[in-house]
Structure formats: C-alpha cells, structure tokens
Amino acid sequence: RDRRTGVERYVADGSGSLIGLVTFGDETIGCAEVTSDQASLATPLWEVFTERMPTLGSRVTVLLSLPPPREVAATNPDATWLGGRDLEERR
C-alpha cells in the first residue's frame, strides 16, 4: 500500500520485475524457495543463453501456462490450490 496515496500495488509495478529466476522479493512470480543470485553462495539453478537474449528495449511476449494438476501433485504433494480450483476437483 502506497503510504502517500493509499493505493495498493505490487512492488514489481515499480521495479518491473515480473518473473524471478532468483529471489529479490519484488517479483510477481517467483520460486517458492529462496534462490540466491550469487554463484559463490549456491550452485546456480539457471544458466543464461546470452545469444538468445533480446536486445535491451525489445518488445517480448511471455507465455505462461499451468502444469497439469497431477504433475503439480507429483512434484509438490503439499499443493492443494491451483488456479482457483482444488487439485482434487481437477483430477
């Protein structure tokens, strides 16, 4: 909540951070576990293909999709909610 205006916003609205591959805390979509951006602290989970990166300022389209419910349940047995529906309803 903005202290001056009282309007609620995501911190990412200001930073532009949409999807976090490491954890900074302002990403709209991020890892459930804290993931460091420092290779000296932990083995990197991601490796960038710099030759595939669009140039700074390029327009890009990001497509997001949900995995099938059974796949979510298999990889995260504690998951009980997905896209507004209980996993049991979608099986």
Rosetta blueprint (number, residue, H / E / L):
1 R L
2 D L
3 R L
4 R L
5 T L
6 G L
7 V L
8 E L
9 R L
10 Y L
11 V L
12 A H
13 D H
14 G H
15 S H
16 G L
17 S L
18 L L
19 I E
20 G L
21 L L
22 V L
23 T L
24 F L
25 G L
26 D L
27 E L
28 T L
29 I E
30 G L
31 C L
32 A L
33 E L
34 V L
35 T L
36 S L
37 D L
38 Q L
39 A L
40 S L
41 L L
42 A L
43 T L
44 P L
45 L L
46 W L
47 E L
48 V L
49 F L
50 T H
51 E H
52 R H
53 M L
54 P L
55 T L
56 L L
57 G L
58 S L
59 R L
60 V L
61 T L
62 V L
63 L L
64 L L
65 S L
66 L L
67 P L
68 P L
69 P H
70 R H
71 E H
72 V H
73 A H
74 A H
75 T H
76 N L
77 P L
78 D L
79 A L
80 T L
81 W E
82 L E
83 G L
84 G L
85 R E
86 D E
87 L H
88 E H
89 E H
90 R H
91 R L
